[in-house]
Amino acid sequence: MLFVRYENLKSYLKYYPITTLLFVINLVMFLIMAFNGGSTNNETLIRFGALTNIDQYNEWWRYVSSMFLHAGFSHLLFNSFALLVFAPPLERVLGPWRYALLYLLSGILGNLMTVAHYNRTGEILISIGASGAIYGIYGAYLYIALLQRQWMDDASRKTVYGILIVGVVVTWISQSNINWVAHMGGLIGGFFIYGLMARVLRRRR
């Protein structure tokens, strides 16, 4: 079973440096915002890098910075759990730098699709969170479960399907509170980015 963590802290830090770094950045940014206006305050979120389509705050770097901000402790806790429990096997499969690239590109793609959607609908956007990037990880696992079945045991494959089914259902039920465009964009992005990486690595081998 891929998603059961047996490592102690020392081993976890050694084997999953990028996952650990991502978690630390999320936690540090949450604490900084908590002591500088509050992590649920829209003005604070925008000041620290939230993704928005408000004209004077539509800088390119927000497509990245928004991935490391979270609104409230429950938001941080949910995404941290997903990151720390489900992401590590993918870091071992891809290696630290390819894994980091997949994570970032998936999140950026989800954010690009989000801005395009809100600009099309004419709604004001303020979006934060690692969910798009985390769904990119789920997208990579979906590729493995469907097209590299020999790399994943049945229990892990069922877990991936279960996570995706629950995630999609919850996303659609809670559309007012969840950025469903970032979730779907990250999922699609992770699937195809991992597929491209898998093909490139296979050619090199």
N, C-alpha and C positions, 0 to 999 in steps of 0.2 A: 504494500500500500504506500503510494508516493507521498500522501499528505498527512502521515503521522510523523511527528517530529520526535526523534529519539535523542538528538544531540544535547550535550550540556552547553552552557553558555560559551565556554572557550572554543569548543568545536564549531558552534553556530557562527561565531565571529570569524573563524578561520575559513569555513567553507562558503559562507554567504556574505561577503563583504559589501556588495552593492545593496543587497536587501537591507542589511543593517544600516548602511549609510542613508538610504531613503527613509527608513523609519526615524532615524535620529533627526534628519532635516525636518520632517513633518512635525515631530515633537517639539523641536526648538522653535519653529515658526509659530506653532500653536501657543507656546508659552509667551513668546514675544508679543503676540497679538493680545493675549489674555491680560497682560499688564500694560497695554498701550491702547486702551479703548474697548477691548472685548472682541472675542473671536466671532461673535454673531452680529456685530455692528457693521452695517454696510459701508459707512465711511472708512472704518478701519480696514475692512477687507479690500476696498479699492486702493487705499493708501499703500497697502503691503503687497498688492499685485494680483488682485482678483481679475478674472476675465470679464470684460464688459464691452458693450458696443456704444457706450456714451462717447461722443466725439473726442473730447479732450483727454480721454483715458483709454484710447484704443492702440496703445503701443504694442509692438510685436513681441516683446519679452513677456507679456502677460500670458501668452499661450503656454509658456513654460512655468512661470512663477505661480500661477493659479493652481497647478498640480500639487503644490506643497502647502496649501492653506486648507484649513478645515473649520467649519462653523459649528462650534460646540464640541464638548467632550465625546458625546455619543457618535458623532460623525468621525472624529479622529479614531475612536476605539474600533468602530466597525471596519474602517479601511485598514487600520494597523493589524487587526486580526487576520484579515484576508491576505495582507502583504506578508506577514511573518510566518503564517502557516502554509499557505498555498503556493507562494512564489518561489521558495528555495529550490525545489527540484528543477525548475526551468533555468535557474542560474547555473546549476551544475551541468545541465545539458548544453547550454549555449556558451558558457564561460562568462565571466563578469562583464566584459565590455560589449559583447553582442547582446547580452541580456539587458544591460543599461540602455542600449540603443533601441531595442524593441520597446522597452517600457516608455521611454521618452517619446518616440515617434508615435506610438499608439495614443498616448495622452494628447499630443499635439494634434493628431488627426481628429480625435474626438472634439477637441476645442475648435478646430477650424470648421467642422461641420456644425457645431453649436452656434458659432457666430453667424454662419451663413443662414441657418434656420431662423434665428431671431431677427436678423436683418430682413429676411423675406416676410416674416409675419409682422414686422414693425414693433415688436415688443422690446422693452428694456431688459437687458441681460446683465446679471451679476452672478457669476458662476465660479465656484472653487471646489477643490477636492481631487483626490488621486483616483477616483473611480474609473475614469476613462482609461488610464494607464493600467489599472488592475484588470479591467475587462479585456485589455490587450493581452494580458497574461492568460486569461481564460480562453481568448481566441487562439492563442498558441497551443494550449492544451487540447482545444477542440480539433485543431489540425492533427495533432499527434493521435488523438483518440480515433479519428476517422481514417487517416491516411498513413499513419505509422503505428499501427496497432500492436506490432511486436514490441514496441517500446513501453507499453503501458498495460498493467494487469487489469483484470476485469473489475475489481473493486474500485480502482482509481478511475477507470473509464466511467463507471456508474456515478461516481462522485462528481466528475466533471459535468456529466449530463444533468445531474440533480442540481448542482450549483447554477447552471445556466437556466434551467427551467424556473427555479425559484427566483433567480435574479431578474429574468425577463418579466415574470408575473408581478413581482413587487415593483419593478420599474414602471410598468404600465398602470398599476393600481395607484401609485403615489406620484403621478406625473407632476403634480403641483409642487412637490418638494424635492424631486429627484431629476437630475439632468439626463433624461432618457436619450437624448441625441448623443451626448458624450459617451454614454454606456454602449450604445449600438455602434457608434463610430470607432470606439476603442476596440470593441470585439471584432469588428470586421478588419480593422487595421492590424490587430495582433495576428489574426488568422493568416492574412496574406503576407505580412512582413516576416513572420516565422517561416511560412512556406518558401519565400524567396531565399531566406537564410539557409534553410535546409537544402535547397537545390544548389546553392553556391558551395556549401560545405561538402556536399556529395561529389560535386565535380572536382574539388580540390583533392579529396581523398582518392 
